[in-house]
Amino acid sequence: MSEIKLNTRFGELSIDSSKIITFPKGIPGFENYTRWTLFHELNEKGEPVSGVVIHLQSLDDANVSLPLTEPNLFGFNFELVLTDSEVADLKLESSHDILVLTTLSAKNAAQGAAPLSPEDMYTNISAPILINIKSRVGMQKILVGKKDSKVVFRTTIEV
């Protein structure tokens, strides 16, 4: 296993090549960035700064990262119906292999130095990030206007 060194706004990251997640079609707005990794920002003691934020860091552009979270922390779970094409794109063999994350935004644009709490953030439930944790392939599924997807209060992925 080789390591990739990346200088980001979080400092230098060492990424194990086995931790790379490929988004073959990119992410809307970032279509040219196909290689990403997930990490928690750590403080000087090596502890996660937030139990809420997981960063999706582009390996194709060190200046690009997206704050993500587990939607259940905000009271949301998903029931998703994936098309045959989406199942193939994700190389999905079992619904147990899927990780569902959502993007985060701050409620106030002016952020202080203190870590944000869940009350300071909101999550975009209309476009979850899906990652096959086995094959390390991901995609963003846009739910707005889709008849085949709905937000419910249980987690089920139908493949």
C-alpha positions in Angstrom: 0.0 0.0 0.0 1.4 3.3 -1.0 0.7 6.7 0.6 -0.3 9.9 -1.1 0.8 13.2 0.6 -1.6 16.1 0.0 -1.3 19.7 1.3 -4.8 20.9 2.2 -6.3 23.7 4.2 -6.3 21.2 7.1 -2.5 20.7 6.7 -0.6 17.8 5.2 -2.7 14.6 4.9 -1.2 11.2 4.4 -3.7 9.1 2.5 -3.4 5.3 2.2 -4.0 4.5 -1.4 -6.4 1.7 -0.3 -8.7 4.5 1.2 -9.3 6.2 -2.2 -12.9 6.5 -3.2 -13.6 6.8 -6.9 -16.5 8.8 -8.2 -16.4 7.8 -11.9 -18.8 10.5 -13.0 -17.5 13.0 -10.4 -19.9 14.9 -8.2 -22.2 17.6 -9.7 -20.2 20.8 -9.8 -16.9 18.7 -9.5 -17.3 16.4 -12.5 -13.6 16.5 -13.2 -12.6 15.3 -9.7 -13.0 11.6 -9.5 -10.6 10.6 -6.7 -11.6 11.4 -3.1 -11.0 10.3 0.5 -12.9 10.6 3.8 -11.3 11.9 7.0 -12.1 13.6 10.3 -10.4 16.8 11.2 -8.2 16.1 14.3 -7.1 18.5 17.0 -3.5 18.7 18.4 -4.3 15.7 20.6 -5.3 13.6 17.6 -9.0 13.6 18.6 -11.8 14.4 16.1 -12.7 18.1 16.2 -16.3 17.3 15.6 -18.3 14.1 15.9 -20.6 15.5 13.2 -18.4 16.5 10.3 -16.7 14.0 7.9 -14.6 15.7 5.2 -14.7 14.4 1.6 -11.3 15.6 0.3 -10.5 15.7 -3.4 -7.2 14.1 -4.3 -7.4 15.8 -7.7 -7.4 19.3 -6.2 -6.1 19.8 -2.7 -8.2 23.0 -2.4 -11.5 21.1 -2.7 -13.2 19.4 0.2 -16.8 18.9 1.1 -18.1 18.7 4.7 -20.4 15.7 5.0 -22.3 14.1 7.9 -24.4 11.0 8.7 -28.0 12.1 8.0 -29.3 10.2 11.1 -27.5 12.8 13.3 -30.0 15.3 12.0 -33.0 12.9 12.3 -33.1 11.7 8.7 -32.8 8.3 7.2 -33.3 7.3 3.6 -35.2 4.8 1.6 -33.6 4.7 -1.8 -34.5 2.8 -4.9 -31.4 2.5 -7.1 -31.7 2.0 -10.8 -29.9 -1.0 -12.4 -27.4 1.6 -13.9 -26.7 3.1 -10.4 -26.2 -0.4 -8.9 -23.8 -1.2 -11.7 -22.0 2.2 -11.3 -21.6 1.6 -7.6 -20.5 -2.0 -8.2 -23.1 -2.8 -5.5 -23.6 -6.5 -4.5 -25.4 -5.9 -1.2 -27.4 -3.0 0.3 -25.3 -3.6 3.5 -22.2 -2.2 1.6 -23.6 1.3 1.1 -22.7 4.4 3.2 -25.2 7.3 2.9 -23.8 10.7 3.8 -25.2 14.2 3.2 -23.4 17.6 2.6 -23.3 20.1 5.4 -23.6 23.9 5.3 -23.3 26.5 8.1 -26.4 28.5 9.0 -24.4 31.7 9.3 -21.7 32.5 6.8 -19.6 34.2 9.4 -18.0 31.3 11.3 -15.9 31.8 14.4 -12.9 29.9 15.4 -14.9 27.5 17.7 -16.1 24.2 16.2 -19.6 24.4 14.9 -22.3 22.5 16.7 -25.2 20.6 14.9 -27.4 23.6 15.8 -25.1 25.8 13.6 -25.5 23.6 10.6 -28.0 22.1 8.2 -27.7 19.1 5.9 -28.8 18.7 2.3 -31.1 15.7 2.3 -32.1 16.1 -1.4 -28.7 14.9 -2.8 -27.1 12.2 -0.7 -23.6 10.9 -1.3 -23.6 7.1 -1.7 -20.4 5.2 -1.2 -19.9 1.5 -1.7 -17.6 0.7 1.3 -16.5 -2.5 -0.3 -15.6 -1.4 -3.8 -14.8 2.2 -2.7 -17.0 3.7 -5.5 -19.3 6.6 -5.0 -21.9 8.8 -6.5 -24.2 11.6 -5.6 -27.9 10.8 -6.1 -30.1 13.8 -6.8 -33.6 13.1 -5.3 -35.4 16.4 -6.2 -38.1 15.6 -8.6 -37.4 11.9 -8.7 -40.3 9.5 -8.4 -38.1 6.6 -7.3 -36.8 8.1 -4.1 -38.2 9.5 -0.9 -36.9 10.5 2.5 -38.4 8.3 5.3 -37.4 7.5 8.8 -35.7 4.1 8.2 -32.7 3.0 6.3 -33.4 0.7 3.4 -31.6 0.4 0.1 -33.3 -1.6 -2.5 -31.0 -3.0 -5.2 
